Every structure is written in structure tokens, then in C-alpha cells.
Amino acid sequence: MRIIRLTPDYKFGSFNCEEPDLNDFLLTDAKEYASRLLAVTYLIESNGDVAAFFSISNDRISLSESDKATWRRIKSAFPHRKHRSDYPAVKIGRLGVDYRYKEQGLGSSILNFVKKAFITNNRTGCCFVTVDALPSAVNFYKLNGFHLLRKSDREKAETIPMYFNLTRLV
Ligand SMILES: CC(C)(COP(=O)(O)OP(=O)(O)OC[C@H]1O[C@@H](n2cnc3c(N)ncnc32)[C@H](O)[C@@H]1OP(=O)(O)O)[C@@H](O)C(=O)NCCC(=O)NCCS
């Protein structure tokens, strides 16, 4: 397997992560998101297939999107003089694993890759990884150390904001 950055001339084969919006994003929109500087997409290739992809953008985590108890927990990772009402973050805007490669640890490996990249190879400060998780993927993120940014009604919400605190790893 290898990880590559999506380029304008990349020729896609088939890809199906069983979420039509995510498939569509990769095959139709991802190149334009890159050219407009909105999101960078990375592909995990295996034997010529796209086994998985993820897209990332700059983000921030802020008090206004959190609840008080969660924000207290977030702030507790920092000394009092560094308490703020927002902190820099990187957002995983899209993440999908092709159905032939699911349940083999690839999704978790991608999250570990992003966590490591933004601790050791970051060009700007970044304390959190954020994601607006599909309700069906919340447990996957929880298993990977992510927390809910606020209490939300999982039945009704289309996506659930979650975060991972990178400062735990340094
Ligand atoms: C969610 C997704 C990225 C997980 O990828 P994956 O490579 O299959 O995940 P992993 O093999 O790393 O799974 C890690 C753990 O999460 C669990 N898990 C995986 N997908 C899950 C899901 N949808 N719901 C609950 N648990 C899940 C696995 O059982 C595994 O648990 P274990 O460590 O106890 O065995 C993949 O199923 C996918 O592409 N789904 C469709 C698109 C999607 O929902 N993307 C997320 C958008 S926010």
C-alpha cells in the first residue's frame, strides 16, 4: 500500500465505500476542492485500486460550538495562561474505505497517520483533529479516541461533531 496526494491528472478506477455522497465527492469534486484550496485529498492505493481516501482542511475548535463541560475538559489540556476560546485544528472533511478493504484496520491507520502528521510534520500549530461524523461512524471514531464536541441528538442529526486532542500525544 502507498499513500499519495490526489493530483489533477489522477485517473480513478472504481471506488465504493458504500456512502454515495462520499463516493461522489471523491470521483467528482475532490480535484476541484484541491484546485480551489478548500481541501487536500490523499489516496491509499493497493494493487492499483483506491483502497481508501481522506480529505483534510484547516479548522478550529471553539467554545461556541462546544458545551461548557466539554470545553472545560478541552481547556484542562492547557496551562491556565494558555486558555482561549478557540484552538487550531485540522478537519477530516471526508474519509472512506472501499468495501473490499473495510474492517481490516485501514480506517484506524488513516486516523493514526493524520494524528502523527500533525504532531511531527506540521507547518502550522494544530492541537486537535476534528470530524463531522456520520451517525453510523461515531463508534468507529470513539474507538479511535475521538470525543463528542457537544451533546447531540444522534437520531436526528445528519452529522455529529467530534474531536481528538493531539496534545495528549506529545
Ligand atoms: C467508517 C470507516 C471509515 C471505517 O473504516 P475501516 O477501515 O473499516 O475501520 P477499521 O477496520 O479501522 O475499524 C476499527 C474499529 O472500528 C470498528 N468499526 C468500523 N466501522 C464501524 C462502524 N461503521 N460502526 C461501528 N464500528 C465500526 C471496527 O469494528 C473496529 O473495531 P475493533 O478495533 O474493535 O475491531 C468505513 O467503514 C467507511 O468507509 N464507512 C463508510 C463511510 C463513512 O462512514 N466514513 C466516515 C465518514 S465521517
The ligand as a Gaussian input file, in Angstrom:
#p B3LYP/6-31G(d) Opt

LIG

0 1
 C      -16.124000       4.089000       8.946000
 C      -14.981000       3.510000       8.085000
 C      -14.083000       4.659000       7.597000
 C      -14.165000       2.543000       8.969000
 O      -13.069000       2.038000       8.220000
 P      -12.457000       0.586000       8.483000
 O      -11.159000       0.514000       7.777000
 O      -13.483000      -0.442000       8.156000
 O      -12.267000       0.635000      10.069000
 P      -11.235000      -0.237000      10.948000
 O      -11.051000      -1.586000      10.330000
 O      -10.023000       0.584000      11.220000
 O      -12.115000      -0.373000      12.279000
 C      -11.648000      -0.018000      13.551000
 C      -12.686000      -0.393000      14.570000
 O      -13.906000       0.344000      14.321000
 C      -14.987000      -0.556000      14.157000
 N      -15.846000      -0.003000      13.123000
 C      -15.521000       0.190000      11.826000
 N      -16.549000       0.753000      11.173000
 C      -17.526000       0.919000      12.082000
 C      -18.839000       1.455000      12.025000
 N      -19.347000       1.952000      10.898000
 N      -19.567000       1.468000      13.178000
 C      -19.054000       0.976000      14.322000
 N      -17.813000       0.457000      14.446000
 C      -17.074000       0.438000      13.340000
 C      -14.360000      -1.867000      13.726000
 O      -15.192000      -2.961000      14.050000
 C      -13.077000      -1.869000      14.501000
 O      -13.326000      -2.282000      15.828000
 P      -12.280000      -3.270000      16.593000
 O      -10.990000      -2.485000      16.677000
 O      -12.945000      -3.499000      17.899000
 O      -12.177000      -4.449000      15.696000
 C      -15.526000       2.678000       6.877000
 O      -16.431000       1.724000       7.365000
 C      -16.240000       3.530000       5.829000
 O      -15.628000       3.986000       4.869000
 N      -17.564000       3.712000       6.002000
 C      -18.376000       4.459000       5.036000
 C      -18.015000       5.920000       5.014000
 C      -18.003000       6.560000       6.397000
 O      -18.873000       6.334000       7.232000
 N      -16.988000       7.407000       6.605000
 C      -16.850000       8.197000       7.804000
 C      -17.488000       9.496000       7.490000
 S      -17.442000      10.594000       8.837000

